[in-house]
Amino acid sequence: MFYDLDGQAARKRQLYRKLTDYTLRYFGVDGLWIGTDKEPDLRERLWYALGYLESGDPLAAAAANRLIAATAFRGCHFAPMAALQLLVKFGGRLEPGAKAALDGYLAGALDSFTGPDHDFRGANDNFPTMGAYTLLVGGELYGRPDLERKGADRLRQFEALLTRRGFASEFNSPTYTPFQLLCMAEIAEWAADPAVRGLALQLEERLWADIWSHYHPSTFQTAGPYSRAYEVDSTAHTHQSRFVLYALIGEQLAIHPLNTLFATPRGKEGELLHHNLPFMQVSTGWLMHTTYHCPAYLVAHGLHKKYPYRVQGTYEYASSTDRPQPPNPLESDDTVDIPAGSGNATTYMTEDYALGVMSREFRTGVFTDSFHLLYRRRAPVAEQRDIGVVYANYIVNDKKPGQMNDYVELNWRNWQASVLDEGRKIGLHHDRTAMLLYKPKQLLHKRVTSLKLSLLFPARYGFVEEVWLGDRRLDRLEGVSDSPCPVFVKDGPVYMAFFPLLFTDYGRPAAVKVERINGYLSVSFYNYEGPALDFAQRGFLLTGNGFVAEVRSESEVGSFAAFRGLFGSVRVLDEWAYGNRITHMRRTRYERDGLELECVWNPISEGIKYAAVNGRIPAERQLAITGLDPEQLPFMGGGDNQNSK
């Protein structure tokens, strides 16, 4: 019924042996960290303890007890779940001091998960899923039926969300969707109430449908768009989504944790490891600390897709602000409410590439990849260097990919994982064509020295093969254009064209700039570059930028020259269409043979009048997947689903 349970168990044993062999030396005899890497935080210490106890090694079990007893406990969304996992699975192997430390911590932590911040409210869904596990399992362990009832209510909130929408709010996140999966799998394993276990299985099945519908078999990678992504996710390096896929299918992945993170005690040379190898290794262990209940039909669907392949689904999100922790939001003019709403996520796949677009970004959008192109640089894909990606971020002032950046206004200080998106964006997608419309975030309107929208091509394993600005091929892949022009890129068998849209000119040495920066190729469309300026807030929101992307492969169109020739008759209209004397509407239309994309919206309110493909509003089904009838999934209106019962 569920896919390869014996294989899952065998892979867990192998993983925990390696985790123990490679990391036990990081802890001293007093249970404190003596490694040279960043010291693990509370949750990571408990994850190490889980891994060491899971390994079956007596020395590792003793070390687990020491590090638990030596842990300084504090408030955390993750740690109570890990503490409960230790108690319910290994309580009989915990020494009195370690068990007392966990019991004491949970006594003061469980009730904190009952508040509305841990509801499914269109925000970070990994929090309420962890909270549901904590309440259900903690309530049973400590004789608190009130907590169990609250945990069951949380699961019913999740059910209601997935009855309304195709995807969770925090959907297709290479980091956070696996956390949600783990929680549902653990509830299905450990909850006392059979009805709760059955509901958790159905919720897990829906999450697996998200994972497998976005899985691109040719690259062994989760395709975009991503509700929440870090640099490790955007660049398609080893991340949490691969951990749960490896738990399920093992060596059917050409690139997986055992041959990257655990290839040696220090990982495989050249891999991007979230800037913290021990964290990635121990989080692999946490995400494999369960039995996953994925129906075999979903695995077969994900591994054997027929192309072209399309997945489309709706999602919803709560309101938020661009300033996550304002000193006083009622007194700050720069604290702008971002309205709640819903959106549509679409992905189009061929064997060579996968193009994903979100119509609306996830809340503040700083971590949202609304545009993401994943492709293979050569076939077949055998290792990381065979995969390429492109994603986009709006960048204010002197932030650069591949380095630490400081985001004072956004309250993200010393951000090590590349650049955050400092713009707001909407998207429109039709198969191999994507349109993204951008504006900068209002709170960044002061002391501005540059405004640009950058397409980022990670080059850790080599740069793309060719870049053309209009009809001019660039030497060494670098160059500028004084005026807006299309940009054509070739990398292996995949061809890309990027047509810049209205980008307001406040003064700039160059409109388009292509440069190598810190192991990235950056293609930037500039609104401004020069001395520091302060902008009026309303006018700043009328700073327009964006692009249309076209993607093809050699197998589809032949040569790169033939690809560039496809777009000789492209027509772009992008203008301010005034609704009346005081409101502004931006109208954007892109036309080529066989396709017209058009959008009219107000960048200040972010209200969209219409977004049309070939003159019609695209249908937004709750969920549509090539080769899979969504009605067979739980909560999709097809009656009681039997696959997970």
Beta strands, then each sheet from edge to edge (+ up, - down):
strand 1: 215-216
strand 2: 221-222
strand 3: 309-317
strand 4: 320-321
strand 5: 337-338
strand 6: 341-349
strand 7: 353-358
strand 8: 371-376
strand 9: 387-396
strand 10: 405-407
strand 11: 412-415
strand 12: 423-430
strand 13: 433-440
strand 14: 448-458
strand 15: 466-469
strand 16: 472-473
strand 17: 479-481
strand 18: 487-491
strand 19: 494-500
strand 20: 512-517
strand 21: 520-533
strand 22: 545-553
strand 23: 571-577
strand 24: 585-592
strand 25: 595-602
strand 26: 607-613
strand 27: 623-625
sheet 1: 1+ 2-
sheet 2: 17+ 20- 21+ 14- 9+ 8- 7+ 6- 3+ 27-
sheet 3: 4+ 5-
sheet 4: 10+ 11-
sheet 5: 12+ 13- 22+ 19- 18+ 15- 16+
sheet 6: 23+ 24- 25+ 26-
end
